[in-house]
């Protein structure tokens, strides 16, 4: 995905010779920037990302989800991480 983003930046002239071209960014029109943002959002859309599915894909979803219930506070989430690392160390 990174190569697509770099290509998009180069196409808009925002990267030149491997470096950010701040002058081009500052001189871009509002509609050019909107067009760039629209293309960038399509490239980086989660719908285009197909992560590898394994038995561990959702192992951290519930303990670290950060929802309001049952564990949204930082103290609770840190506690969950410690428990998960202890479990992982035991399994490995």
N, CA and C atoms as an extended XYZ file, in Angstrom:
276
Properties=species:S:1:pos:R:3:atomname:S:1:resname:S:1:resid:I:1 pbc="F F F"
N         0.823       -1.180        0.000 N   UNK     1
C         0.000        0.000        0.000 CA  UNK     1
C         0.874        1.254        0.000 C   UNK     1
N         2.016        1.181        0.651 N   UNK     2
C         2.894        2.345        0.739 CA  UNK     2
C         3.313        2.832       -0.639 C   UNK     2
N         3.570        1.901       -1.551 N   UNK     3
C         3.995        2.313       -2.896 CA  UNK     3
C         2.894        3.098       -3.621 C   UNK     3
N         1.626        2.756       -3.359 N   UNK     4
C         0.519        3.497       -3.967 CA  UNK     4
C         0.452        4.924       -3.430 C   UNK     4
N         0.677        5.061       -2.137 N   UNK     5
C         0.636        6.384       -1.514 CA  UNK     5
C         1.762        7.251       -2.051 C   UNK     5
N         2.954        6.693       -2.157 N   UNK     6
C         4.099        7.452       -2.681 CA  UNK     6
C         3.842        7.850       -4.127 C   UNK     6
N         3.299        6.933       -4.920 N   UNK     7
C         2.981        7.244       -6.313 CA  UNK     7
C         1.956        8.365       -6.397 C   UNK     7
N         0.945        8.321       -5.539 N   UNK     8
C        -0.067        9.378       -5.522 CA  UNK     8
C         0.566       10.722       -5.167 C   UNK     8
N         1.420       10.741       -4.171 N   UNK     9
C         2.110       11.975       -3.788 CA  UNK     9
C         2.975       12.503       -4.928 C   UNK     9
N         3.636       11.605       -5.636 N   UNK    10
C         4.464       12.011       -6.788 CA  UNK    10
C         3.586       12.538       -7.924 C   UNK    10
N         2.453       11.893       -8.176 N   UNK    11
C         1.553       12.337       -9.241 CA  UNK    11
C         1.038       13.750       -9.007 C   UNK    11
N         0.809       14.101       -7.762 N   UNK    12
C         0.348       15.449       -7.438 CA  UNK    12
C         1.505       16.437       -7.297 C   UNK    12
N         2.730       15.935       -7.402 N   UNK    13
C         3.897       16.800       -7.287 CA  UNK    13
C         4.285       17.122       -5.857 C   UNK    13
N         3.682       16.414       -4.902 N   UNK    14
C         3.966       16.678       -3.498 CA  UNK    14
C         5.297       16.057       -3.073 C   UNK    14
N         5.779       15.083       -3.843 N   UNK    15
C         7.111       14.522       -3.635 CA  UNK    15
C         7.881       14.718       -4.933 C   UNK    15
N         9.084       15.256       -4.812 N   UNK    16
C         9.929       15.490       -5.977 CA  UNK    16
C        11.346       15.071       -5.611 C   UNK    16
N        11.922       14.199       -6.433 N   UNK    17
C        13.267       13.675       -6.183 CA  UNK    17
C        13.384       13.036       -4.799 C   UNK    17
N        12.336       12.350       -4.390 N   UNK    18
C        12.358       11.637       -3.120 CA  UNK    18
C        12.192       12.506       -1.890 C   UNK    18
N        11.863       13.782       -2.058 N   UNK    19
C        11.691       14.698       -0.924 CA  UNK    19
C        10.349       15.411       -1.034 C   UNK    19
N         9.823       15.798        0.101 N   UNK    20
C         8.569       16.538        0.096 CA  UNK    20
C         8.764       17.873       -0.610 C   UNK    20
N         7.824       18.215       -1.472 N   UNK    21
C         7.861       19.460       -2.227 CA  UNK    21
C         6.858       20.422       -1.594 C   UNK    21
N         7.301       21.100       -0.544 N   UNK    22
C         6.409       21.994        0.199 CA  UNK    22
C         5.850       23.113       -0.676 C   UNK    22
N         6.643       23.596       -1.620 N   UNK    23
C         6.179       24.684       -2.492 CA  UNK    23
C         4.959       24.242       -3.291 C   UNK    23
N         4.978       23.026       -3.811 N   UNK    24
C         3.849       22.510       -4.590 CA  UNK    24
C         2.607       22.371       -3.710 C   UNK    24
N         2.812       21.916       -2.481 N   UNK    25
C         1.681       21.766       -1.567 CA  UNK    25
C         1.051       23.128       -1.282 C   UNK    25
N         1.894       24.123       -1.012 N   UNK    26
C         1.395       25.464       -0.696 CA  UNK    26
C         0.721       26.128       -1.892 C   UNK    26
N         1.177       25.817       -3.104 N   UNK    27
C         0.619       26.435       -4.307 CA  UNK    27
C        -0.604       25.702       -4.849 C   UNK    27
N        -0.913       24.544       -4.295 N   UNK    28
C        -2.051       23.764       -4.780 CA  UNK    28
C        -3.355       24.486       -4.485 C   UNK    28
N        -4.288       24.339       -5.413 N   UNK    29
C        -5.611       24.926       -5.203 CA  UNK    29
C        -6.402       24.052       -4.241 C   UNK    29
N        -7.446       24.624       -3.716 N   UNK    30
C        -8.303       23.893       -2.796 CA  UNK    30
C        -8.886       22.655       -3.466 C   UNK    30
N        -9.297       22.799       -4.715 N   UNK    31
C        -9.898       21.649       -5.419 CA  UNK    31
C        -8.850       20.558       -5.665 C   UNK    31
N        -7.580       20.948       -5.915 N   UNK    32
C        -6.519       19.942       -6.056 CA  UNK    32
C        -6.327       19.172       -4.753 C   UNK    32
N        -6.342       19.891       -3.644 N   UNK    33
C        -6.168       19.242       -2.343 CA  UNK    33
C        -7.340       18.325       -2.023 C   UNK    33
N        -8.538       18.760       -2.377 N   UNK    34
C        -9.721       17.913       -2.164 CA  UNK    34
C        -9.609       16.654       -3.024 C   UNK    34
N        -9.195       16.806       -4.268 N   UNK    35
C        -9.008       15.654       -5.144 CA  UNK    35
C        -7.981       14.690       -4.591 C   UNK    35
N        -6.885       15.238       -4.083 N   UNK    36
C        -5.849       14.395       -3.479 CA  UNK    36
C        -6.414       13.637       -2.287 C   UNK    36
N        -7.131       14.343       -1.430 N   UNK    37
C        -7.699       13.703       -0.237 CA  UNK    37
C        -8.685       12.601       -0.601 C   UNK    37
N        -9.478       12.827       -1.638 N   UNK    38
C       -10.436       11.806       -2.068 CA  UNK    38
C        -9.708       10.563       -2.582 C   UNK    38
N        -8.689       10.770       -3.412 N   UNK    39
C        -7.917        9.627       -3.913 CA  UNK    39
C        -7.192        8.923       -2.780 C   UNK    39
N        -6.621        9.704       -1.864 N   UNK    40
C        -5.897        9.128       -0.735 CA  UNK    40
C        -6.826        8.294        0.131 C   UNK    40
N        -8.044        8.781        0.366 N   UNK    41
C        -8.983        8.030        1.194 CA  UNK    41
C        -9.408        6.736        0.520 C   UNK    41
N        -9.477        6.735       -0.815 N   UNK    42
C        -9.822        5.500       -1.527 CA  UNK    42
C        -8.693        4.487       -1.433 C   UNK    42
N        -7.458        4.972       -1.556 N   UNK    43
C        -6.306        4.069       -1.499 CA  UNK    43
C        -6.163        3.470       -0.111 C   UNK    43
N        -6.378        4.290        0.909 N   UNK    44
C        -6.141        3.837        2.280 CA  UNK    44
C        -7.396        3.325        2.972 C   UNK    44
N        -8.451        3.120        2.233 N   UNK    45
C        -9.702        2.656        2.817 CA  UNK    45
C        -9.524        1.272        3.427 C   UNK    45
N       -10.146        1.079        4.576 N   UNK    46
C       -10.073       -0.233        5.218 CA  UNK    46
C       -10.698       -1.307        4.348 C   UNK    46
N       -11.591       -0.910        3.440 N   UNK    47
C       -12.228       -1.888        2.562 CA  UNK    47
C       -11.223       -2.495        1.587 C   UNK    47
N       -10.162       -1.741        1.264 N   UNK    48
C        -9.137       -2.236        0.354 CA  UNK    48
C        -8.076       -3.051        1.067 C   UNK    48
N        -8.110       -3.033        2.391 N   UNK    49
C        -7.109       -3.744        3.174 CA  UNK    49
C        -7.632       -5.120        3.526 C   UNK    49
N        -6.951       -6.128        3.095 N   UNK    50
C        -7.353       -7.500        3.373 CA  UNK    50
C        -6.306       -8.150        4.265 C   UNK    50
N        -6.455       -8.013        5.581 N   UNK    51
C        -5.458       -8.598        6.470 CA  UNK    51
C        -5.505      -10.114        6.433 C   UNK    51
N        -4.397      -10.696        6.756 N   UNK    52
C        -4.311      -12.145        6.808 CA  UNK    52
C        -5.186      -12.641        7.955 C   UNK    52
N        -5.992      -13.632        7.691 N   UNK    53
C        -6.860      -14.179        8.717 CA  UNK    53
C        -6.209      -15.418        9.308 C   UNK    53
N        -6.000      -15.372       10.619 N   UNK    54
C        -5.439      -16.517       11.331 CA  UNK    54
C        -6.307      -16.779       12.558 C   UNK    54
N        -5.945      -17.779       13.320 N   UNK    55
C        -6.698      -18.065       14.538 CA  UNK    55
C        -6.489      -16.979       15.592 C   UNK    55
N        -5.468      -16.122       15.399 N   UNK    56
C        -5.175      -15.066       16.368 CA  UNK    56
C        -5.732      -13.703       15.951 C   UNK    56
N        -6.459      -13.632       14.871 N   UNK    57
C        -6.925      -12.365       14.323 CA  UNK    57
C        -7.666      -11.513       15.336 C   UNK    57
N        -8.552      -12.100       16.098 N   UNK    58
C        -9.370      -11.324       17.026 CA  UNK    58
C        -8.990      -11.568       18.481 C   UNK    58
N        -7.784      -12.016       18.737 N   UNK    59
C        -7.420      -12.354       20.115 CA  UNK    59
C        -7.387      -11.152       21.037 C   UNK    59
N        -7.098       -9.962       20.514 N   UNK    60
C        -7.011       -8.777       21.371 CA  UNK    60
C        -8.238       -7.891       21.273 C   UNK    60
N        -9.194       -8.237       20.471 N   UNK    61
C       -10.336       -7.360       20.254 CA  UNK    61
C       -11.133       -7.090       21.525 C   UNK    61
N       -11.538       -8.113       22.226 N   UNK    62
C       -12.352       -7.906       23.423 CA  UNK    62
C       -11.566       -7.297       24.578 C   UNK    62
N       -10.382       -7.825       24.911 N   UNK    63
C        -9.675       -7.254       26.050 CA  UNK    63
C        -9.197       -5.821       25.835 C   UNK    63
N        -8.913       -5.436       24.610 N   UNK    64
C        -8.335       -4.118       24.360 CA  UNK    64
C        -9.250       -3.211       23.559 C   UNK    64
N       -10.497       -3.581       23.426 N   UNK    65
C       -11.412       -2.839       22.577 CA  UNK    65
C       -11.625       -1.397       22.967 C   UNK    65
N       -11.526       -1.070       24.233 N   UNK    66
C       -11.699        0.301       24.656 CA  UNK    66
C       -13.132        0.777       24.707 C   UNK    66
N       -14.060       -0.140       24.627 N   UNK    67
C       -15.464        0.262       24.729 CA  UNK    67
C       -15.764        0.796       26.119 C   UNK    67
N       -16.918        1.407       26.273 N   UNK    68
C       -17.295        1.961       27.569 CA  UNK    68
C       -17.512        0.878       28.607 C   UNK    68
N       -17.917       -0.284       28.144 N   UNK    69
C       -18.111       -1.389       29.067 CA  UNK    69
C       -17.372       -2.594       28.534 C   UNK    69
N       -16.829       -3.413       29.314 N   UNK    70
C       -16.661       -3.282       30.748 CA  UNK    70
C       -15.318       -2.633       31.126 C   UNK    70
N       -14.493       -2.273       30.139 N   UNK    71
C       -13.125       -1.879       30.474 CA  UNK    71
C       -12.642       -0.748       29.575 C   UNK    71
N       -12.985        0.497       29.899 N   UNK    72
C       -12.534        1.592       29.047 CA  UNK    72
C       -11.448        2.431       29.700 C   UNK    72
N       -11.255        2.306       30.985 N   UNK    73
C       -10.239        3.124       31.651 CA  UNK    73
C        -8.844        2.605       31.318 C   UNK    73
N        -7.886        3.495       31.359 N   UNK    74
C        -6.505        3.125       31.051 CA  UNK    74
C        -5.995        2.074       32.029 C   UNK    74
N        -6.327        2.229       33.304 N   UNK    75
C        -5.865        1.279       34.315 CA  UNK    75
C        -6.370       -0.130       34.009 C   UNK    75
N        -7.616       -0.234       33.635 N   UNK    76
C        -8.203       -1.533       33.307 CA  UNK    76
C        -7.548       -2.128       32.061 C   UNK    76
N        -7.336       -1.296       31.033 N   UNK    77
C        -6.746       -1.790       29.793 CA  UNK    77
C        -5.304       -2.233       29.999 C   UNK    77
N        -4.542       -1.493       30.816 N   UNK    78
C        -3.158       -1.889       31.120 CA  UNK    78
C        -3.154       -3.215       31.857 C   UNK    78
N        -4.087       -3.378       32.768 N   UNK    79
C        -4.203       -4.644       33.486 CA  UNK    79
C        -4.480       -5.798       32.524 C   UNK    79
N        -5.365       -5.577       31.568 N   UNK    80
C        -5.679       -6.610       30.569 CA  UNK    80
C        -4.443       -6.958       29.726 C   UNK    80
N        -3.667       -5.931       29.357 N   UNK    81
C        -2.457       -6.176       28.568 CA  UNK    81
C        -1.475       -7.019       29.364 C   UNK    81
N        -1.297       -6.700       30.637 N   UNK    82
C        -0.382       -7.481       31.481 CA  UNK    82
C        -0.819       -8.939       31.551 C   UNK    82
N        -2.125       -9.145       31.721 N   UNK    83
C        -2.637      -10.516       31.785 CA  UNK    83
C        -2.416      -11.251       30.463 C   UNK    83
N        -2.628      -10.540       29.349 N   UNK    84
C        -2.421      -11.162       28.039 CA  UNK    84
C        -0.954      -11.516       27.824 C   UNK    84
N        -0.034      -10.637       28.245 N   UNK    85
C         1.391      -10.933       28.055 CA  UNK    85
C         1.824      -12.097       28.924 C   UNK    85
N         1.281      -12.176       30.122 N   UNK    86
C         1.599      -13.328       30.987 CA  UNK    86
C         1.097      -14.619       30.348 C   UNK    86
N        -0.101      -14.568       29.791 N   UNK    87
C        -0.667      -15.743       29.133 CA  UNK    87
C         0.177      -16.131       27.917 C   UNK    87
N         0.550      -15.101       27.125 N   UNK    88
C         1.355      -15.368       25.936 CA  UNK    88
C         2.700      -15.973       26.314 C   UNK    88
N         3.326      -15.461       27.378 N   UNK    89
C         4.607      -16.007       27.814 CA  UNK    89
C         4.447      -17.444       28.276 C   UNK    89
N         3.335      -17.746       28.920 N   UNK    90
C         3.071      -19.115       29.376 CA  UNK    90
C         2.886      -20.058       28.200 C   UNK    90
N         2.157      -19.607       27.178 N   UNK    91
C         1.865      -20.448       26.015 CA  UNK    91
C         3.117      -20.688       25.180 C   UNK    91
N         3.915      -19.652       25.016 N   UNK    92
C         5.126      -19.756       24.182 CA  UNK    92
C         6.150      -20.496       24.953 C   UNK    92
